[in-house]
Amino acid sequence: RMVLNVAFNYSSRSEIVDAVRAYVSEGNNLAELDEEALAGYLYTAGLPDPDLLIRTGGDQRVSNFLLWQAAYAELYFCDSYWPDFGPDELDAAIEAFRQRSRRFGR
């Protein structure tokens, strides 16, 4: 099964700041904040971290998108712009992903 996340007017930096503020506003001790707790306050809480992050438009940067969640995601860059990204481009991205050896930071 696949989960597709599309974000409009989204800022990963703002998401992280919002998560910390929410954590503190609930009376939690900031000194006790750890990765697992912070992840529970992100906009994507309850969703799996991405395995594959596809960047369209020929740019080779993540552009403030899912900075926390994409820590171990495989990155795929293509020249197609988002409106033109279709089944053939998706198949190419998935095939490139399948060819990779994932080490999750090891």
N, C-alpha and C positions, 0 to 999 in steps of 0.2 A: 504494500500500500504506500502511496506517496502523499506527502503534504506539500502544498505549494503556498508560499507566502508572498504576497505582493504588497508593498508598502508605498503609500502615497503621502507626501509631505511628512516624511519620517526623518528623525535625527537620532542616531544611536547615542550620541553624547547626551542629548536631552533625556533619552530613555534612561540612561544610567543615573543621571542626576535625579530624575523623578523617582527612580527605584530607591535610592538612598534616602531621599526626603520622606518617602512613604514608610520606609523601615523605621526611621527615627520618629516620625509622627505617631506611630503606633506604640511609642514608649519603649522601643527596643534600645539597648545599649550599643552605641556605635562601635565601641571597642570589641564587641562580640560578633560584629558582622563578618561573615565568611562568604566564600564563593557560593555555596549552596543556598544560603539565606538570601543573598542578593539576587540570584537567579529566580527566586520565587516572587520577586517584586518587579521583574522586567515585564514589558508588554507581552512577551511570548511565554510567560510562565505557564507550565503545563504542556507546552509543545516541545517536540524534540529539537535539539540543535541541528542546523543544516549539515548535511553530508556534502552537498554540492552548492556552490554559490556561482551563479552565472552572471557575468557582467557583459552587457551588450553595448554596442556603439563604438567599439574599437578602443575604449579607454582601458588602461590596465591599472586600476585602483579600485578600492572598495567604497570610496566616497561616503564614509560615515554610515555605512549600512551594516547592521547586525555585528558591530565590532566585538561585542562580548560573545555572542552566540556562534560566530564563525571562526572561533579560535582554532578549530581543527577541521574546518571545512576545506574541501578541495575547491580550488578556484578555476573557473573556465572563462576565458575571454574570447569574444567573437566580434566581428566587424558589423554584423547585422544590428540595426536599431530595433528597439523594443517593438514598435508597431509591425515590423517586418519579420520578427522572430517567429518562426513557424515550426511545424512538425519535423522538417529535415534538420533544422538547427538544433532542436531539442534532442533528436536522435544522435546527432554528432556529439553533443555535450555529454549525453549519457554514455556513449561508447568511449569517449575519452576518459570519463570517470571510471568505467569498468576496467580500463587498462592500467590504472594506478595502483600502487601498493600503499595502502594506508597504514601509517605508523602512529598516528595520534600523538605526535610530539616526542616520540621515542627515537 
